[in-house]
Amino acid sequence: MQNADAQRVRELLREVAYPGFTRDIVTSGFVGDIIALGKMVEIEFKPDSRDEQKVEAMEREIRNVLHFADYSDIKIRRVAPFVHDIPLRSAKDLESELRDAAASSSAIPNRPMTPLQAEFLEEGQLPEADLLAIALGRPDVASAAGYGPGGPEPLSGPREKFGYAIAMSVLQWDIDPHDPEAKTFQQEIRLGEWDYRVWWQAHRAENLLYVSMQAMKEDWVDHDNNAVPHPIGRSEAVNLVFDKDRDAVVAIYGTVRDFRPFVEAFAHAYRGQSKDTNDTATQEAAE
């Protein structure tokens, strides 16, 4: 949460236009963190432009606007923009590189490639460049959904005008993972090639368990360092609600294709839980 001084500076910077465009540098996502204290202000500036003249013009205008607002000590910390035009080899380029490497008995030049493209190459197929990534540019930008180069803008909605003083309770909102008095349980289960971390908390007024589960599978394939960096292994998450009175799962949600392994892992953890459910230490479960 920014303090009032930093927020005032951010609003002032909306007067600085992005040269050649109608939008300002704040809306364009060029303004990052701001530190404001008295007459001093430090700005993280992240211009998405290689035109040095435009960048310098924006920096001059930033100083002019802030000087006019009575800031005397102004520091602009320029941050390099996100590189969105990394050259990716096409199938034709790759075929030429493979031929040249074989003729000279040298290694293939290491250029960025996705893990899927690397897998194609290992199987003897020539992968095309990732045209979708090139067309989309920055993967973290979706302006129509409120996500710009500088991060997400607060989305509007009923919360701005609607209070929470309502008669209907939401039991899930009573769950607090940091509550030391809550009855919680944590365990690790291994089923097949997947490791499950199971955590739940008992609702204080109802006989319900709110369960959070994560399944992880390690992947040691590095494609000979020919692929761009990517998370090691896979991780899937599922949440469920278990009714102890009915001995049944009454709600389950997540983005996995099959919930059944998660239910089985929870069943192993629940049936094998210790009698002291206040023990929050991770318990090693037998396979």
C-alpha positions, 0 to 999 in steps of 0.5 A: 500500500502506497503512502499518500505522498507517493500516491500524490506523485503518481497522480502528478505523473499522469500529466506526463504524456508518452510521446506520440501517444494519447496516454500518459506514462502511468497508464502506459505502465512506465511508472513503478515504485515511488518513494516520496518523503518531504521534498525528496522523491525517487521514481522507478521508471520503466519505459517500454521504448528503445527511442532514447530521445523519447525516453529523455523527453519523458524524464525531462517532463517528469522533472518539470512536473515535479519541480512545479509541484515543489519537489526539489530532490528528484531521482529517476531510476531507469529500469530496463524494459522487458525484452519481448523480441528474443530471436527464436530459431525457425525450423529452416534456421535450425536445419541449417544450424544442424547441418553446419554443426555436423559439418564442423563437428561443433555444438549447436548454437544455444538459442532460446527454445521452449521445453516443447520445442526441445522435446520435438528436437530430441525426437528428431522433428524440427520445431517451428519458432513460437509464433504465438509468443512473438505475436503476443509479445509480453505474456504479462500484458492483457490491457482489456483485463486490466493488466498492463506493463506495470502490473494489474490495475484495481478492477472495479466491482460491487465491493466498492459500494457493497458492504459485508454486514450481511446476515448470511455467513460464509463459513469458508471466510472463518478459516485462518491458516495463521490462527494458533488456536485452530485445529489444523493438520498437515501430512505428506502422502505419496501415491504413485509418482506424485507427492501430495501435501495435505493441509486442513483446518476444522471450522470452529462452529461446524463439523467441517474440514477445509482442505488444501492439497498440492500434488508435485511431480519432479521432472529432471529433464533439462534438454541439455540446457537448450530450452528456456528456463522453466519450473522444475516438475509439475504442481497441481492444487485442489481444495475440498470441504469434508463433512465429518458427520456425513463422512463425505466430501461436500465440495471440491474445486481446482483446475485438474483433469481428475479429482479422484487421486486427490480424494484418495490422497486425502482419504489416506491422510484423514484415516491415518491422522493423529488423535491430536489434530492441534499438532501442526507439524508435518507428519510423514505418511506411509505410502 
